[in-house]
Amino acid sequence: MRKLVLALGAAALMTGAAWAASADGVVKEFNKDTRVVTMEDGKSYTVPADVALPADLAAGMKVTVTTADDDATKVTALTMSAM
């Protein structure tokens, strides 16, 4: 029984990853008032108020933007990446 629970837990974690998409890039511009992050490749992401932003987010930083797989405009996370 214990092995079954562990296997189901592992499967659930792997399935969760399939429901998200991510994009790495360098921030070209960040508008703190509107929470819009514009990347150097021209893509822009509006980060909802319920999603935490790095305190020192600024142009030139490398970040990973995670979006919902079914809606690439819905940002679910924004994290700093290693340069």
N, C-alpha and C positions, 0 to 999 in steps of 0.2 A: 504494500500500500504506500509506503514511504517513497519508494522509487517512482511510483506512478505520479504522486504529487509533485516530486521534483521534475519529472519529465514534462508534466503539464505546465509547470511554472516556467521552465526554460522555453517551451514552445510559445507561451504567451509573450515572453520578452522578445523573442525573435519576430513574432507577428507584429508587435508594436512598431518595430523599426520599418516594417513595410508600409506603414501608414504615414510616413513623413518623408519629405524631400529636403535636401539641403544644398546650399550654394556657398562656395568660398569666394572671397574677393577682398579687394581693398576699398575702403570707404573714400569716396571722392568728396562727399559733402554730407553733413548731418545737420538737419534743422531741428533743434531741441524743442521748439514750440509746437511743431506739427508732428514730431517724431518720425520724420521721413529720412531714411538713409538712402543715399544715392551712391551706387558703386561706380568704380572706374569703367566698367563695361557698359554703363548707361542704364542698368536696371535700377529701379527704385522700389523700396519696400516701406510701407507704413506700418510701424510697430504699435500694436494696441497698448493701451494704458496698463493692462493687466500683465504685460510681458516685461520682465526686468531688462534693463539696459546696463551695460558696463558704465560705471560712474564717469570714467575718463574717455568715453567714446568720442573720437574726433577723426578728421580727415587724415588719411595715411595709414590708419590702423587696418590690419588684416582681421577679418571677421568671418564667422560662419552664420548664415541665416538659415534657420529651419522653418519650413512651411508645411502646411497640411497638404498631404498628397492629393486630395480631391479638390483643393483650392490653393493654387500657388500664390495667391495674393494674401492669404491668411498666415501671417507670421506667428509662429508658436514659440520661437526662441531666437536669441541673437547672442552669440558668444564670441569672445576674442579668440583668435587662432594664433598658433606659433608662427613667427615670421621665418 
